[in-house]
Amino acid sequence: MKTMLNVALPKGRLGEKVYAMFETAGFPCPSIKENNRKLIFENPECGVRYFWVKPSDVAIYVERGAADIGVAGKDILLEYQPDVYELLDLNLGKCRMCVAAKSGFRDDTRRQLRVATKFTNIAQNYYRSLGRDIDIIHLNGSIEIAPILGLSDVIVDIVETGTTLKENDLLVYDTIVPISARLISNKASYKFKGSQIDQIIRSMNAQMEEAR
């Protein structure tokens, strides 16, 4: 029997696109397409086991060795800095990490800048690089209303289309970093299951070349 490769997939549309890439790479698992509530699917013939997890948890499963490989957003990798190998930019789930504020905002550098975000480390590292003194306000959702209600001066958040910002009269003032989905690997797994993982990397690279 083949050595099982454990793959953590992010739940949702991104995970479905990623699974299609794994399938093309020679690691199909037909049961994953069945309409049920199962979270773990395996195909012993191909030596693969998939499981669906919350996107922000993928890196934890990989870092801790419950998954050999997985797909996580660059935002998660920058924010939590898990001890994993980042193998490939999949060019999926593209967006950007931005600073946004109300239209007409001017930064008064004489006082602390109040920054609302759920990406505390990314925001701190960005403003540290600018030498700007900030007060971080950690929020978990509806970050756009923070400047409207006067809770913060700016927000640091992921922007995909910008529609939500426009509807709330906010503008992007700066782009911190582009974000996309990355293939990541547990460090020990890459040592022991490298041939399977390299096969996936080669195939995914080829798939992206074809799509260009």
PyMOL commands that set and color helices and strands:
alter all, ss='L'
color gray80, all
select helices_A, chain A and resi 13-24+30-33+55-63+74-80+120-130+145-148+163-167+187-192+194-211
alter helices_A, ss='H'
color red, helices_A
select strands_A, chain A and resi 5-10+40-43+48-53+69-73+85-89+95-102+113-117+134-138+154-159+170-179+181-185
alter strands_A, ss='S'
color yellow, strands_A
deselect
rebuild
show_as cartoon
